[in-house]
Amino acid sequence: MNFPPLIQSLLKSLTLEEKVGQLFLLAFAGNNLNPITPLIVDYGLGGCYLSQENASNPEEAKELTQSLQKLTQNTSYQIPLILGVDHEGTWGVLVPYSTTGPGNLALGAAGKPELTHKIYNIFGKEMLSFGFNAIFAPCADCNSNPQNAIIGMRSFGEYPERVAEQVEAAVKGANASGIITTLKHFPGHGDTSLDSHRSLPTVNKNFRQLEQEDLYPFQRGIDGGVDMVMTSHILFPQIDSINPATLSPLIMGHLLRKKMGFNGVVLTDSMNMGAIKKNYPSDEATIKAIQAGVDMIMLAEEHYDHNSSIYIEQHMTLIQSVIQAVKSGRITPERLDEASGRILTLKFNKGIFPVPSKTFDLKPQFGLSNHVSVALEAASSAITVLRDRSQLWPINLNQPLIIINCVPRDAYAILSHTRGIGPNQSEPAFDIFQKELIRLGVGIKVYYYEDLKDEAIPVPLLSANSFIAVTEDYPLPGTDFETNLQKQLVNKLSVSMGERMIVLAFRSSYELSEFPLVSTYLCTYSSRPCSALAAAQAVVMKKPLTGRAPISVL
């Protein structure tokens, strides 16, 4: 490959062990650097996956990232690390200090690529100011399966043309900040019902179907200049009947490299995920991935199947297995140089190595008023009226507004127990919505799930001209947020009061098909705080709602 002269010279100087070290992007628990230090200093690690568990506020993040980069000064060539985070909107880090916006599905509903460009530019600027130099975003998946357990609101929507427009805007917006960008989860995780964090999904599409339904957003992102493409741990048997995408030479080599023309870094999704871990030995999966054309192996600090006492030891063993695979000829020297050369070239092109070509501004970039206003504008633009049979919207505020929290209170506990991966949002959307209504001077009467689940419907509710029932969902890695009990309550209330009922959804609109008796359904396509604020302001200000559903509802 035609690498820059500096990188070609460096590849001739690096030892086998140092080249292999560059192929790994690893994680560690908490903010104790002692376990990860030997991996960086002795093996020349390529990068680290960092989460909210590693740093929960801006000060911790700056200290962490600077300390990690200082460790590379103890290596032969002082090659800085890629420090990457899952900051994609619906998932985020340094929450609530960072700007998440409403998330991708809401941006898809807003349908304004210029807003998506601004949001992702903010992502890049803020993350760089904390010392992170890569975001594993945007998701380019077309979420065509209502039963999708893990993508959902992380996608820009269902329709390839609309998703592609948003993906291109996101890539270009983030690139303009100088941060490393990543398309995921190639060749598409949107038509699965299984979560690959838990098991190995199968998508039974041929190439023509993939091309029509899934690949176009990836192509637009590649053409837009994305730096990395993250693989999916999914089996596509009509393309490769044996290997999931991450391990498939047909998908990584022929499809992504040759047909789609991607020349950047190919990164795996976490090899700790159930789809790989339950089906392949770790060393064999890693070697097969590199043989297939993957450049960088990511092992994220997942919250399941975690044994901290042997975690780093396992990483060392894994790196040694790749070193031995090169020595034995299973991985050719040419393949090793190609992979490590791409990673080093990415660091060079982004000004990370050898000496930063520009000094990223490490002054605080979070909490800026223009960032907040852009996020609120995006959230407001996403709110969509999908049904209004009784013309209850805009709502009449001449009497106290009744709002119902359909979420069991104990369901929220999981939001702060995902080991730093996911939304990382401790305050529920309902609580923010309620507080904002009060701030805006609206008289409200609140009922909670616990008040209504087993009880007769209260008289004030029976006599109300209209009321709002709030539903929520949060995409969580390896587990599900409770939604079934919410649906049961909505349907219970709708039997006698459906024509006076407004459902306000801080989630996707897939649930609408299960609410045939509900008169009015509004969807924010987001459970983020800015969407809760925007919804409350929409109730009071009665502005036209211009969102357009980014997914179909049966």
C-alpha positions in Angstrom: 0.0 0.0 0.0 1.1 3.6 -0.6 1.6 4.8 3.0 3.2 8.3 3.7 7.0 8.1 3.6 7.3 8.6 7.4 5.0 5.6 7.9 6.8 3.4 5.4 10.1 4.2 7.2 8.5 3.5 10.6 7.2 0.1 9.5 10.7 -0.9 8.6 11.9 0.0 12.1 9.1 -1.4 14.3 9.5 -4.9 15.7 7.0 -7.6 15.1 5.7 -7.2 18.7 5.3 -3.4 18.2 3.4 -3.8 14.9 1.0 -6.4 16.5 0.5 -4.1 19.5 -0.9 -1.4 17.2 -3.6 -3.8 16.1 -5.3 -3.7 19.5 -7.7 -1.2 21.0 -8.4 -2.4 24.6 -10.2 -1.4 27.7 -9.8 -1.5 31.4 -12.0 -1.0 34.5 -12.2 2.2 36.4 -9.4 4.8 36.5 -6.6 2.7 37.8 -3.9 2.6 35.0 -1.8 -0.1 36.6 -3.3 -3.0 34.7 -3.2 -1.3 31.3 0.3 0.2 31.7 2.3 -2.9 30.7 0.0 -3.4 27.6 0.8 0.2 26.5 4.5 0.3 27.5 5.6 -3.3 26.7 3.4 -4.1 23.7 2.9 -0.6 22.1 -0.9 -0.8 22.3 -2.7 1.0 19.4 -5.5 2.5 21.5 -8.0 2.3 24.3 -11.8 2.0 24.5 -13.0 4.4 27.2 -16.4 4.6 28.9 -18.2 6.6 31.6 -16.9 4.1 34.1 -13.3 5.2 33.3 -14.2 8.9 33.7 -17.5 10.3 34.9 -16.7 14.1 34.6 -14.6 16.4 32.5 -11.8 16.8 35.0 -11.4 13.0 35.4 -11.5 12.6 31.6 -8.7 15.1 31.0 -6.5 13.6 33.7 -7.2 10.1 32.4 -6.4 10.8 28.7 -3.3 12.8 29.5 -2.0 10.1 31.7 -2.6 7.5 29.1 -0.8 9.4 26.4 2.1 10.1 28.8 2.6 6.3 29.1 3.4 6.1 25.4 6.5 8.3 26.0 8.0 5.2 27.6 7.9 3.3 24.3 10.5 3.2 21.6 8.7 5.4 19.1 6.3 7.2 21.4 3.3 6.5 19.2 0.2 8.1 20.8 -3.0 6.1 21.4 -6.3 6.2 19.7 -8.7 7.0 22.7 -12.2 6.2 21.5 -15.6 6.5 23.0 -19.2 5.5 22.2 -20.5 9.0 21.9 -23.2 8.8 19.3 -26.1 10.7 20.9 -28.4 8.0 22.2 -25.3 6.5 23.8 -22.8 8.9 25.3 -20.0 9.5 27.7 -19.4 12.3 30.3 -23.2 12.6 30.6 -24.7 15.0 31.7 -21.7 17.3 31.1 -21.4 16.6 27.4 -23.8 17.4 24.6 -25.6 14.3 23.3 -28.4 16.0 21.4 -31.6 14.0 21.0 -29.9 11.0 19.3 -29.8 9.7 15.8 -33.5 8.6 15.4 -34.7 12.0 16.5 -32.2 13.6 14.0 -33.7 11.3 11.4 -37.2 12.5 12.3 -36.1 16.2 12.2 -34.8 15.6 8.7 -32.4 18.5 8.7 -28.9 17.4 7.7 -27.5 20.8 8.6 -28.6 20.2 12.2 -27.0 16.7 12.2 -23.8 18.3 10.9 -23.8 20.8 13.7 -24.6 18.1 16.4 -21.7 15.9 15.3 -19.3 18.8 15.0 -20.2 19.6 18.6 -19.5 15.9 19.5 -16.1 16.2 18.0 -15.2 19.5 19.6 -16.3 18.4 23.0 -14.7 15.0 23.0 -11.4 16.5 21.7 -11.4 19.0 24.5 -11.6 16.1 27.0 -8.7 14.3 25.3 -10.6 11.7 23.4 -9.6 11.6 19.8 -12.1 9.2 18.3 -15.8 8.6 18.4 -17.4 5.3 17.4 -20.1 7.0 15.5 -22.3 7.5 13.5 -24.4 4.4 13.3 -25.1 3.8 9.6 -27.6 0.9 10.3 -31.1 1.1 8.7 -33.4 0.0 11.5 -35.9 -2.0 9.5 -36.8 -4.5 12.2 -39.3 -3.3 14.9 -38.0 -6.1 17.2 -34.4 -4.9 17.0 -33.1 -5.2 20.6 -30.0 -3.1 20.4 -30.0 -0.5 17.5 -33.4 1.2 17.6 -32.9 4.9 18.5 -29.2 4.6 17.7 -30.1 4.5 14.0 -31.2 7.5 11.9 -34.2 5.5 10.7 -35.4 2.9 8.4 -35.2 4.4 4.9 -31.8 4.1 3.2 -31.9 7.4 1.3 -32.9 9.4 4.4 -30.4 7.5 6.6 -27.6 8.0 4.1 -28.2 11.8 4.0 -27.9 11.9 7.8 -24.9 9.6 7.9 -23.0 11.8 5.4 -23.8 15.0 7.4 -22.7 13.3 10.6 -19.4 12.2 9.2 -18.6 15.5 7.6 -19.7 17.4 10.8 -17.5 15.3 13.0 -14.6 15.3 10.6 -14.6 19.1 10.5 -13.8 19.1 14.2 -10.7 16.9 13.6 -11.9 13.9 15.5 -11.6 10.3 14.2 -15.0 9.1 12.9 -16.4 5.5 12.6 -19.3 4.0 10.6 -20.9 1.1 12.3 -22.0 -1.8 12.3 -21.0 -3.0 8.8 -22.7 -4.3 6.7 -25.8 -3.5 8.8 -27.3 -4.4 12.2 -30.7 -2.9 11.5 -32.6 -6.0 10.5 -31.8 -8.2 13.6 -34.0 -9.2 16.4 -31.2 -10.6 18.5 -28.7 -8.3 20.3 -25.1 -9.3 19.3 -24.0 -8.4 22.8 -25.8 -11.5 23.8 -25.8 -14.0 20.9 -25.0 -14.3 17.2 -27.8 -12.9 15.0 -28.5 -14.1 11.4 -29.6 -11.8 8.6 -30.8 -13.9 5.6 -30.3 -11.3 2.9 -28.5 -11.8 -0.4 -26.1 -9.2 -1.8 -28.8 -7.5 -3.9 -31.0 -7.1 -0.8 -28.1 -5.7 1.3 -27.3 -3.3 -1.5 -30.9 -2.0 -1.7 -31.6 -2.0 2.1 -28.4 -1.5 4.1 -25.3 -0.6 2.2 -26.1 2.8 0.8 -25.7 4.8 4.1 -22.2 3.1 4.5 -21.3 4.1 1.0 -22.3 7.7 1.5 -20.3 7.7 4.8 -17.3 6.2 3.0 -17.6 8.7 0.2 -17.9 11.5 2.8 -14.5 10.7 4.2 -15.1 8.5 7.3 -11.9 7.3 9.0 -12.9 3.8 10.3 -15.6 1.2 9.7 -16.7 -1.0 12.6 -17.7 -4.5 11.8 -20.8 -6.3 13.0 -20.9 -9.8 14.6 -23.7 -11.0 12.4 -24.0 -14.0 10.1 -25.1 -13.3 6.5 -25.4 -16.9 5.2 -26.3 -16.0 1.7 -23.0 -14.1 1.4 -20.8 -16.2 3.7 -22.4 -19.3 5.1 -19.6 -20.0 7.6 -18.3 -16.8 9.0 -20.0 -13.8 10.7 -19.1 -10.5 9.0 -16.2 -9.7 11.4 -14.5 -12.9 10.3 -15.5 -13.0 6.7 -13.0 -12.4 3.9 -15.9 -12.0 1.5 -17.5 -9.2 3.5 -14.4 -7.5 4.8 -12.3 -7.9 1.7 -14.4 -8.3 -1.4 -17.4 -6.2 -0.3 -16.0 -3.4 1.9 -12.5 -3.0 0.4 -13.0 -3.9 -3.3 -16.6 -3.2 -4.1 -17.2 -0.2 -1.8 -13.6 1.2 -2.0 -12.9 1.7 1.6 -9.2 2.2 2.3 -9.3 3.3 5.9 -9.1 1.3 9.2 -11.5 -1.6 9.7 -12.2 -2.0 13.4 -14.1 -4.9 15.1 -17.0 -4.4 17.3 -16.1 -5.6 20.8 -14.7 -9.1 20.6 -16.0 -9.6 24.2 -19.6 -9.6 22.9 -21.6 -12.8 23.2 -21.9 -13.3 19.4 -18.2 -14.0 19.3 -17.4 -15.1 22.8 -20.0 -17.8 22.9 -19.1 -19.3 19.5 -15.3 -18.9 19.0 -12.1 -19.2 21.1 -10.8 -15.6 21.6 -7.5 -16.2 20.0 -8.9 -18.0 17.0 -11.5 -15.3 16.4 -8.9 -12.6 16.6 -6.6 -14.3 14.1 -9.5 -15.1 11.7 -10.6 -11.4 11.9 -7.1 -10.2 10.9 -6.9 -12.8 8.2 -10.2 -11.6 6.9 -9.0 -8.0 6.5 -9.7 -6.4 9.9 -7.0 -4.0 10.9 -7.8 -3.3 14.6 -9.2 -5.6 17.3 -11.4 -3.9 19.9 -12.1 -5.5 23.3 -14.4 -3.2 25.2 -14.8 -3.4 29.0 -18.3 -5.0 28.8 -20.6 -5.3 31.9 -21.3 -8.9 31.4 -19.0 -12.0 31.7 -16.4 -9.9 33.4 -13.6 -11.4 35.5 -11.4 -8.5 36.4 -8.8 -10.7 38.0 -7.8 -12.2 34.7 -8.9 -9.5 32.2 -5.5 -7.9 31.4 -3.8 -11.3 31.5 -6.2 -12.5 28.9 -5.3 -9.5 26.7 -1.6 -10.3 27.0 -2.3 -13.9 26.0 -4.4 -12.7 23.0 -1.6 -10.4 21.8 0.9 -13.2 22.1 -1.4 -15.5 20.1 -1.3 -13.0 17.2 2.5 -12.7 17.4 2.8 -16.4 17.2 0.3 -16.5 14.2 2.6 -14.1 12.4 5.7 -16.2 13.2 4.0 -19.4 12.1 2.7 -17.8 8.8 -1.0 -17.9 9.6 -0.9 -14.1 9.4 1.4 -13.0 6.6 4.0 -10.2 7.2 2.3 -8.3 4.4 -1.1 -8.5 6.1 0.5 -7.3 9.4 2.2 -4.3 7.7 -1.0 -3.4 5.8 -3.1 -3.4 9.1 -0.5 -1.6 11.3 0.3 0.8 8.4 -3.3 1.8 8.1 -3.6 2.5 11.8 -0.4 4.5 11.8 -1.4 6.4 8.7 -4.7 7.3 10.4 -2.9 8.7 13.4 -0.5 10.6 11.1 -3.4 12.0 8.9 -5.3 13.2 12.0 -2.3 14.9 13.5 -2.0 12.5 16.4 1.5 11.2 15.3 4.4 11.9 15.3 4.0 15.5 16.6 0.5 16.9 16.6 0.2 19.1 13.5 -2.3 21.2 15.4 -2.8 21.6 19.1 -6.4 20.6 20.0 -7.9 23.1 22.4 -8.2 21.5 25.7 -10.1 24.3 27.2 -13.6 23.3 28.3 -16.0 22.9 25.4 -19.0 21.6 27.3 -22.1 23.4 28.6 -21.7 26.1 26.0 -25.0 28.0 25.3 -24.8 27.5 21.5 -24.3 23.7 22.0 -27.4 23.6 24.2 -29.5 25.6 21.8 -28.5 23.4 18.8 -29.5 20.3 20.8 -32.8 21.8 21.8 -33.5 22.9 18.2 -32.8 19.4 17.0 -35.1 17.8 19.6 -37.9 20.3 18.9 -37.7 19.6 15.2 -38.0 15.9 15.7 -41.3 15.8 17.6 -43.9 14.1 15.4 -47.7 13.8 15.6 -48.5 10.3 14.3 -52.1 10.2 15.2 -54.7 12.7 16.4 -58.2 11.3 15.9 -59.9 13.5 18.5 -57.9 16.6 17.7 -56.5 16.8 21.2 -53.3 18.5 20.1 -52.4 21.2 20.9 -53.6 20.4 24.4 -56.0 22.7 26.2 -54.4 24.1 29.4 -57.5 25.8 30.8 -57.5 23.1 33.6 -54.7 21.4 35.4 -52.8 19.1 33.1 -52.8 15.5 34.1 -49.7 13.6 33.2 -49.1 9.9 33.9 -45.7 8.2 34.2 -46.3 4.7 32.7 -42.8 3.5 33.7 -42.6 1.5 37.0 -40.2 3.5 39.2 -37.9 0.6 39.8 -37.3 0.2 36.0 -35.1 3.2 36.0 -32.4 1.6 38.2 -30.8 -0.1 35.3 -29.9 3.2 33.7 -27.0 3.8 36.0 -25.8 0.1 36.1 -24.4 -0.6 32.6 -20.7 -0.3 33.5 -20.5 3.1 31.8 -21.6 1.8 28.3 -25.0 3.1 26.9 -27.0 6.2 27.5 -25.4 6.9 31.0 -28.5 9.0 31.8 -29.4 9.0 35.5 -32.5 11.3 35.4 -35.5 9.9 33.5 -37.1 11.8 30.6 -40.4 11.9 32.5 -38.9 13.7 35.5 -37.3 16.3 33.3 -40.5 16.8 31.4 -42.4 17.3 34.7 -39.9 19.8 36.0 -40.0 21.8 32.8 -43.8 22.0 32.8 -43.7 23.4 36.4 -40.9 25.8 35.4 -43.1 27.1 32.6 -46.0 27.7 35.0 -48.2 24.8 34.0 -50.5 23.4 36.7 -50.1 19.7 36.7 -51.5 16.6 38.5 -49.2 13.6 38.3 -50.1 9.9 38.5 -47.5 7.2 38.6 -47.6 3.6 37.3 -47.8 2.4 40.9 -50.9 4.5 41.5 -52.8 3.0 38.5 -51.5 -0.5 37.8 -54.0 -2.4 40.1 -56.3 0.4 41.1 -59.6 1.7 39.8 -59.1 4.8 37.6 -59.3 8.0 39.8 -62.2 10.3 39.4 -60.1 13.3 38.3 -58.7 11.2 35.5 -62.1 10.0 34.4 -63.5 13.5 34.2 -60.5 15.1 32.4 -61.0 16.4 28.9 -57.6 15.1 28.0 -54.5 13.8 29.6 -50.9 12.8 28.7 -49.5 9.3 29.3 -45.7 9.2 29.0 -43.9 6.1 27.7 -40.1 5.7 27.6 -37.4 3.4 26.3 -33.6 3.4 26.5 -31.3 1.1 24.3 -29.1 -0.7 26.7 -26.2 -3.1 26.0 -26.9 -6.7 26.8 -30.2 -6.0 28.5 -33.7 -4.4 27.9 -35.5 -1.5 29.5 -38.9 -2.5 30.8 -41.6 -1.7 28.2 -44.2 -4.4 28.5 -45.7 -3.0 31.8 -45.9 0.4 30.2 -48.0 -1.0 27.3 -50.3 -2.8 29.7 -51.1 0.4 31.5 -51.6 2.4 28.3 -54.0 -0.2 27.0 -55.8 -0.4 30.4 -56.4 3.3 30.3 -57.3 3.4 26.7 -60.2 1.0 27.0 -62.4 3.6 28.8 -60.6 6.8 27.9 -58.8 6.3 24.6 -60.4 9.1 22.8 -59.3 11.6 25.5 -55.8 10.2 25.7 -52.5 11.6 24.4 -49.5 9.2 24.5 -46.2 11.2 24.6 -43.4 8.8 23.7 -39.8 9.4 24.7 -38.8 6.5 22.6 -39.3 5.1 19.0 -42.9 4.9 17.6 -42.9 1.1 17.1 -45.3 0.7 20.1 -48.0 2.7 18.3 -49.3 -0.4 16.5 -50.2 -1.9 19.9 -52.3 1.1 21.0 -55.4 0.9 18.6 -57.7 2.8 21.0 -55.4 5.7 21.8 -56.6 9.0 20.1 -53.4 10.9 19.9 -49.8 9.8 19.7 -46.8 12.2 19.8 -43.3 10.8 19.5 -40.0 12.6 20.3 -37.9 9.6 19.0 -35.6 10.2 22.0 -35.4 9.8 25.8 -32.6 12.4 26.1 -33.1 15.5 28.4 -33.2 17.9 25.5 -36.2 16.0 24.1 -38.0 16.1 27.4 -37.5 19.9 27.6 -38.6 20.3 24.0 -41.8 18.3 24.6 -42.7 20.4 27.6 -42.1 23.6 25.7 -44.2 22.3 22.8 -47.1 21.7 25.2 -47.0 25.3 26.4 -46.0 27.2 23.2 -48.2 25.2 20.9 -45.9 25.6 17.9 -46.5 23.4 14.8 -44.7 20.1 15.2 -42.8 19.4 12.0 -41.1 16.0 12.6 -41.6 13.2 10.1 -41.5 9.5 11.1 -38.1 8.0 10.3 -39.5 4.5 10.7 -42.7 2.7 9.6 -45.4 1.7 12.0 -47.5 -1.3 11.2 
